[in-house]
Amino acid sequence: MTQLPLDLGHRPALGRADFLVAPSNAAAVAWLDRWPRWPAPALALGGPPGSGKSHLAHVFAARAEAPIIDPATLATERVPALLAGASAAVVDEAERAAEAPLLHLYNLLAERRGHLLIVSRAPPARWTIALADLRSRLVAAPSVAVAAPDEALIGALLVKLFADRQLAVGEEVLAYLALHLERSFAAAQRAVATLDAAALAERRRITVPLARRVLQLA
């Protein structure tokens, strides 16, 4: 009988202690660790998809007690209501945000001597911004980038992701995955989730042959 894998709502760890620091993200981690001693009201955090920007944003949000504001919500809700009593906020995928509400959010946080973390793929200097006031503020903000993870970081991330699910895998599996997976946090997360489900369904250990077959890696 085939065992049906059950999605029990696996919850990834997003705390500062769970974030893996490597050369690709060390500068960004150092900037976030400097908060609230930033030299400007905003910090721009950029990087490619799957590089760990969102994880860092959650770490900052937890530390600063800052709401994470979706651009769609920013466009439809009143900014003071979104902030409530907070003196810090995060806008993820900020390049999608409507300009006027984003400027209002920046100005309100600046009045409170607070801070805004802007998360996007490209730095604000490369955005097309019509509002001159918004452009001048965001371009003047410090900007730090997170690079795509290297093979060593992907390997360490895989160890963490398997441990989060209480799965023990051999070093040969970790080495194989680190060598063959796309180098992104998202790819590593998908691979671990897929292997967890396959191993449960087939009632077997996670091995290199299983990884090769299930993930269709070379």
Secondary structure, DSSP 8 states (H G I E B T S, - for coil): --------------SGGGS---TTTHHHHHHHHHTT--SSSEEEEE--TTSSHHHHHHHHHHHHT--EE-HHHHHHS-HHHHHTT-SEEEETTGGGS-HHHHHHHHHHHHHTT-EEEEEESS-GGGS----HHHHHHHHHS-EEE-----HHHHHHHHHHHHHHTT----HHHHHHHHHHS-SSHHHHHHHHHHHHHHHHHHT----HHHHHHHHT--
